[in-house]
Amino acid sequence: MNNWYIVAQLLGVITIILEIITYQMKEKTKFFMVSSMSSFFWLLMFIAIGLATGMDTQLSLILAAVYSTLRNALFYWMFKKDTPETKEKGLRILLFMIALSLVAGVFTVLGAPPQVRWLHASGVIASVFFAISQYLPGVHYVRGGVVMVAVLIGLTQTPINILEGDFRWNIMGIAIELAKLTSVAVFYVRYFSEPKKSQIQLAKP
C-alpha cells in the first residue's frame, strides 16, 4: 500500500478529533484556536493524499486548506484581541484574502479535469460563504456554512473526483467531513436541550 496514503489516514484521525472538539465550542476565541490546528492537519492530509493518488485533483483542496488555516489564525488573533481596531483590520485582511482566494480558485478550477470542475467550483463558492459566516455574530451562521463545505469536500474524496490512482476512496477524508456534520448535529441536540432563559426581566423591588 502507498505509504503516503497511510500517512494521510493518520493525519485524518487527528483532524477528526480536532473537528469534533471545534464545533462543540461557543466561545469564538477557543473555536478558532482549535479550528486553526484542525485546518493545518487537514492541509497535510490533502498533500499526502495528493502524493498517493495524483496531485492534480487535490490542488484546489490544498489551496482551500491553506486559506482555511490562515483565515482561522487571523480570526483567532482578532477575537483574542477583541478591540475595534483589530476587528476593523481583521475585516480588511479577510476581504483581501477572499478576493485572493477567488482569483486563485478560478485558476485552480480551470486547471482541474473538465469532468470535475463543477465540484471544485462549488467548493470554492462554499468556502467563501463559510469564511463570511465565521465573521458574522452568533453560533449558527458558521455551522450552516460548514455543513455546505463538508458535503462538497466530502464528495471530492470519492471516485467522483479521484479519477486516477490505485486508491479511489479517501476514507479518512470522508470521515472528517462526516465528523463535522455529526459534531454540528450534536451541538444542536445540546443547544435545543438547554433550558432557555426567560426574555422577561422582572423589576427589582
N, C-alpha and C positions, 0 to 999 in steps of 0.2 A: 504494500500500500504506500502511496506517495506520502513522504514524511511531512510535507507542508500541509497536507490535508489533515493529518493527525494534530499538528500544531494549531491549525485553525479551529478544530473542535475543542481543544483545551482552552484556547483564548475565548471561545464562545461560552464555555461554562462560567468563566469569571464574569463575562459580560452579563449573563443571565442573572447571576446573584446580585450584581450591582443594579441592574434594571428593575428587579423586583423591589429592592430597597428604595430606589429613586421614587417610584410612583406611589409609595405609601406616605411620602412626606408632604406636609402642608407648608412648612416654613421654606421660603424661596431660597435663602442662603444655603441651607443644607441640601435642598433639592438640586441646586446647580453644582454644588461641590461634588456630590456623588455622581451626578449626571456627567460631569466632565471626565471623571475617571472611567465611567462606563463607555463613553464615546471613544476614549483613547484605545481601550481594549477592542472595541467594535472595529475601529480603524485597522488595528493589527490583524484582526480576523479576516477582513476583506483582502488585505495584502496577501495573507497566507493562502486563502482560497484561490486568489488570482494566480499565485505561483503554482498552485496544484492543478487548476483546471483551464487556465488561459486568462491573461490579464485584460484582454480586450473587452470582455463583458463585465469586468469589475471596476473599470476606471471611474465611471460615474458614481459608483458606490463608495470608492475610496475618496473621491472628491467630496461627496456628501458627508462622509465620516470626519474628514479633516475640518470641514466647515462646521460640523456639529461640535467637535472638540473645542475649537477656537471660540465659537459662539457661547457655549456653556461656560467656558472660563471667563469670558467677558461679562456675562450675566452674574456669575459668582462674585466677581470684583465689584460690579455695580451695586448689587443688592447688599453686599457686605459693608460697603462704604455708606450707602443709603443717604446720600446728600443730593440736593437739586443739581449740583454741578456734575457729579458723577453720572446721574441719570440722564442729563442732557448730553454729556459727552458719550455715554454708552449708546444712547439712541442714534447719534450721528454715526458712530462706528458701525452699529448694527445695520443702518441703511446702506452704508458703503459696502458692507460685507454681502448684503442681499443683492445689491446691484452687481458686485463682482461675481457672486456665485451664479447669478442668472446668465451672465456673459459666458463664464466658464462652462456652465451647464449646457448651454446651446451648442457649443463646440464639441463637448463630450458626447452629447446625444447624437449629433451628426456623425460622430466617429464610431458609434455603436453599430452592430449589424442591423441592416434595414428592418428585418422582421421583429426586432425587439425595441426599436426606437420609441414606440408609443409607451412602453413600460417605463423607460428611463425618463422620458419627458414628463410623464405623470408623476414620477418620483421627485423630480426637480420642483415641480409646482407644489406638491405636498410638503416638501421640505421648507420652502419659502413660507408657506402658510403656517407651518409649525414654528418657525423662527419668530414670526409676528405674534403668534399666540402666546409665546413664552413671555413677551413683554407686557401683555395685557393683564389687568388685575384679576385676582381670584384664582381658583384652582381648577376651573372647568375648561377654559379655552385650551390650555396646554394639553389636557388629557384628550380632548376632541381631536386636536392636531396630531397627537401621537398615534391615535387609532388609524387615521388615514395613512400616515407614514408606515406604520407597522404592516398594514395589509399589502401595500405596494412593494416595500422592501422584502417582505416575505415571499412574494411572487418571484423576485429576482433570484432567489436561492433554489428555484425549481428548474426542471428542464425547459420551462418557458423561456428562460434567459440563458442558462448554461448550455450552450449549443455544442461545445466540443469538450474533449477530455474524457477520462475514464469515470469520473465521479459526477453523475448527473443530478445529484441532490446534495446540497449543503445542509445536512440535517441540523447542525447546530445553528446555522443562520436562521432557519425556520423556527427553531426552538426559541431563539432570542426574541423574535417578533411575537411569538405566541406568549412568551413570558410577559412582554409589555402589555398585551391585551388582557392577560389574566390578572396582572397587577392592577390595571385600571378597573377591571370588574370588581376585584376585592376591595379596592378603595371605595367604590360606590356602594357596595354592600355595607361597609363600615359607615360610610357617610350618611346613608339613609337610616341606619340603625341607631345613630346617635340621637339622644333627646334634643329637640330643638328648643332654643331659648325663646322665651316669650318676647314678642315685639312690643308689648305694652309696658311702659316704665311707670311704676306707681310712685306718686309723690311721697317724699319723706314727711313724717308727721312733724 
